Amino acid sequence: MKTVMKLLVAGVALVMVTGCSINHPVAKDYPAFLEKNAHTVVLPETTIDADYLVEKTTQDHRYEFRAATVGYAHLWIVEFGKILDETLNAPYVQQSFTRLDKQLNNKSSNGHLIQFTLENYEFKNYRAYVSLKVDVMINQQLSSSQVYSAEGVSKGGKMWLAGPFGMKNATLESTKSALDKILIEFIKNIQ
């Protein structure tokens, strides 16, 4: 009996070490999640007419983690740049600005240009932790630069009760709530 248990433990350890995992890229489900959950927050309004940029390392960001609550075979992949872009183009964010468009082709921008740079993203303790640097330029001159940090809502119950099925939603919900807190503070500061 002890030999069977040792073999079973060794087999599980081998599977974990060799990288057999189920990948869950959560950003691909974010547009549908956002459509259903955009109404969960009301952002302040501003009269700013702006272009925005997502800094390249932020756009290409990829964060991977595993959670014991849903099993180590599952690898959760957060691509923050994709989530940020979807959020900035969502109606509830767009309605907060007179105009907010993504700047394309690195053209110089007259008027307001807002650049978002991810300083840190982590998912631990059942929630997302986000630090985002926001630079505001007016007529190509730096007007303000500030790092905003927020922690998302805790989703431990969802993770424990729904396992892998609830984990993706928990990751998206906590990430969105942290990002919403940052956007609220940022918009209040630029008014």
PyMOL commands that set and color helices and strands:
alter all, ss='L'
color gray80, all
select helices_A, chain A and resi 2-17+26-40+56-59+80-88+91-94+156-190
alter helices_A, ss='H'
color red, helices_A
select strands_A, chain A and resi 22-25+49-54+63-65+74-78+99-102+112-124+127-138+141-151
alter strands_A, ss='S'
color yellow, strands_A
deselect
rebuild
show_as cartoon
